[in-house]
Amino acid sequence: MKPTNTVQAILDALASQQQQGETSLIVRIEPNLIQDVVNGLPGYRKLFAPIVPGLTDPMPIYEAYEQVRQAEETMQSVLLLVKCNTTQEFRDALDRMALDRMQS
């Protein structure tokens, strides 16, 4: 669950979790990978959540993810914990993604 730097590394981490029989797929990513993950993980329902080390309590995030995962079992869901220094860093990454889509 440590941060990964490429979509291929994320796919490898997900494959490893699935081979181990995990049903809850969770990966940590850096904020700059959000757009790549959106484009590079077709077939997965992607849930993003910002994590600020030392400040964020992940338990409510895990609980919400499990509810979503169990409610829609026909589609594989992955929880992507976006490791940020501040929640603003997460917002900025989402804003950049929205701007990129508008310019495309």
PLY file of the C-alpha trace (Angstrom):
ply
format ascii 1.0
element vertex 104
property float x
property float y
property float z
element edge 103
property int vertex1
property int vertex2
end_header
0.00 0.00 0.00
2.98 2.35 -0.27
2.95 5.14 -2.90
3.52 4.05 -6.47
4.95 6.10 -9.30
3.35 4.65 -12.43
0.06 3.20 -13.57
1.85 -0.08 -14.32
3.09 -0.22 -10.71
-0.49 0.34 -9.56
-1.76 -2.44 -11.83
0.97 -4.72 -10.49
0.00 -3.88 -6.89
-3.67 -4.60 -7.64
-2.78 -7.91 -9.33
-0.68 -8.88 -6.31
-3.53 -8.06 -3.92
-5.96 -10.09 -6.03
-3.57 -13.08 -6.18
-3.43 -13.00 -2.38
-7.23 -13.25 -2.31
-7.83 -9.66 -1.25
-11.28 -8.31 -2.05
-10.57 -4.79 -0.80
-8.15 -3.29 -3.29
-6.25 -0.33 -1.83
-3.28 1.55 -3.29
-1.51 4.77 -2.29
-0.61 7.20 -5.05
0.94 10.64 -5.42
-1.39 13.53 -6.39
0.22 13.94 -9.81
-0.97 10.43 -10.78
-4.70 11.07 -10.41
-5.30 11.77 -14.12
-3.11 8.85 -15.22
-5.07 6.53 -12.93
-8.40 7.81 -14.23
-7.26 7.00 -17.78
-5.18 3.91 -17.03
-7.49 1.76 -14.91
-10.47 0.98 -17.12
-12.88 -1.52 -15.69
-12.35 -0.40 -12.10
-14.58 1.86 -10.06
-12.04 4.32 -8.66
-12.53 6.04 -5.32
-9.98 8.72 -4.46
-9.37 9.96 -0.93
-6.72 12.42 0.26
-4.46 11.19 3.05
-2.33 13.67 4.98
0.13 11.56 7.00
-0.28 12.14 10.71
-3.54 14.07 10.28
-6.01 11.89 8.40
-7.91 9.16 10.18
-8.27 6.49 7.46
-10.94 4.43 9.24
-13.95 6.44 7.95
-12.45 6.24 4.45
-12.06 2.46 4.67
-15.61 2.10 6.00
-17.07 4.20 3.17
-15.04 2.25 0.61
-16.32 -1.08 1.98
-19.92 0.14 1.73
-19.40 1.17 -1.91
-17.54 -2.06 -2.73
-20.23 -4.27 -1.22
-23.11 -2.30 -2.74
-21.77 -2.74 -6.28
-20.13 -6.15 -6.38
-20.43 -6.51 -10.17
-17.71 -3.92 -10.75
-14.30 -4.13 -9.11
-13.61 -1.12 -6.93
-10.23 0.24 -5.94
-9.55 2.74 -3.18
-6.79 5.13 -4.17
-5.34 6.91 -1.17
-3.77 10.11 -2.47
-0.79 10.92 -0.25
-0.70 14.71 0.17
1.10 17.16 2.41
-2.12 19.21 2.70
-5.71 18.77 1.56
-5.13 21.80 -0.68
-2.58 19.74 -2.63
-5.38 17.24 -3.39
-7.74 20.03 -4.45
-5.05 21.50 -6.70
-4.53 18.14 -8.40
-8.27 17.84 -9.05
-8.37 21.41 -10.39
-5.51 20.65 -12.80
-7.36 17.57 -13.97
-10.52 19.59 -14.61
-8.54 22.22 -16.53
-6.89 19.55 -18.66
-10.29 18.12 -19.55
-11.65 21.55 -20.48
-8.68 22.22 -22.74
-8.96 18.85 -24.51
0 1
1 2
2 3
3 4
4 5
5 6
6 7
7 8
8 9
9 10
10 11
11 12
12 13
13 14
14 15
15 16
16 17
17 18
18 19
19 20
20 21
21 22
22 23
23 24
24 25
25 26
26 27
27 28
28 29
29 30
30 31
31 32
32 33
33 34
34 35
35 36
36 37
37 38
38 39
39 40
40 41
41 42
42 43
43 44
44 45
45 46
46 47
47 48
48 49
49 50
50 51
51 52
52 53
53 54
54 55
55 56
56 57
57 58
58 59
59 60
60 61
61 62
62 63
63 64
64 65
65 66
66 67
67 68
68 69
69 70
70 71
71 72
72 73
73 74
74 75
75 76
76 77
77 78
78 79
79 80
80 81
81 82
82 83
83 84
84 85
85 86
86 87
87 88
88 89
89 90
90 91
91 92
92 93
93 94
94 95
95 96
96 97
97 98
98 99
99 100
100 101
101 102
102 103
